[in-house]
Amino acid sequence: MPKSGKLVTLNSDDTAASKNITLNKDATVANTQKTAANSKAKAKASPASTSAKLPIASYDDLSALQILDLLGALNKTELAKIKKYETANRSRQTILKKIAMLSDAAK
C-alpha cells in the first residue's frame, strides 16, 4: 500500500480492472433494486396480501391458537378466504389442518 503523499501510476491493465469492478458493482446494485421493486409490486398486486378483508378481525395480530379458536364459527366461504390468505403468507400448518378438517365436516 503506498504511503500518503506518494503518486501511484496505474498501468492500462489496472485501469481496465478498476472499470470492470465498477461496472460489475453498478450491475449488482441495479439488479438488487429491480428485484426489490418486483417484490413490492407483487405484494401490492396480490389479493391475498391484505388481511383487511378477512372474516377474522386483526388476523395478523392473532396467534395461531387464537385463530384456531375462531375458525369453528366461520362458514365454508369464510374458511376458504382464511385458507387462501394463510397459504400465501405464513402457511401455519396447524391453521391449515384445522381449516381442512372444518371444510370436510361441512360437506
Contacts in CASP RR format, 6 or more apart in sequence:
PFRMAT RR
TARGET T0000
AUTHOR 0000-0000-0000
METHOD contacts of the structure
MODEL  1
MPKSGKLVTLNSDDTAASKNITLNKDATVANTQKTAANSKAKAKASPAST
SAKLPIASYDDLSALQILDLLGALNKTELAKIKKYETANRSRQTILKKIA
MLSDAAK
2 8 0 8 1.000
10 18 0 8 1.000
43 49 0 8 1.000
46 88 0 8 1.000
48 84 0 8 1.000
48 85 0 8 1.000
48 87 0 8 1.000
48 88 0 8 1.000
48 89 0 8 1.000
49 88 0 8 1.000
49 89 0 8 1.000
51 58 0 8 1.000
51 59 0 8 1.000
51 60 0 8 1.000
51 85 0 8 1.000
53 81 0 8 1.000
54 81 0 8 1.000
54 82 0 8 1.000
54 85 0 8 1.000
55 74 0 8 1.000
55 78 0 8 1.000
55 81 0 8 1.000
55 82 0 8 1.000
56 62 0 8 1.000
56 67 0 8 1.000
56 70 0 8 1.000
56 74 0 8 1.000
56 82 0 8 1.000
59 67 0 8 1.000
59 82 0 8 1.000
59 85 0 8 1.000
62 70 0 8 1.000
64 92 0 8 1.000
64 94 0 8 1.000
64 95 0 8 1.000
67 82 0 8 1.000
67 95 0 8 1.000
68 94 0 8 1.000
68 95 0 8 1.000
68 98 0 8 1.000
71 79 0 8 1.000
71 82 0 8 1.000
71 95 0 8 1.000
71 98 0 8 1.000
71 99 0 8 1.000
71 102 0 8 1.000
72 102 0 8 1.000
74 82 0 8 1.000
74 102 0 8 1.000
75 106 0 8 1.000
76 103 0 8 1.000
76 106 0 8 1.000
79 99 0 8 1.000
79 102 0 8 1.000
79 103 0 8 1.000
79 106 0 8 1.000
80 103 0 8 1.000
82 95 0 8 1.000
82 99 0 8 1.000
83 96 0 8 1.000
83 99 0 8 1.000
83 103 0 8 1.000
86 92 0 8 1.000
86 95 0 8 1.000
86 96 0 8 1.000
86 99 0 8 1.000
87 96 0 8 1.000
END
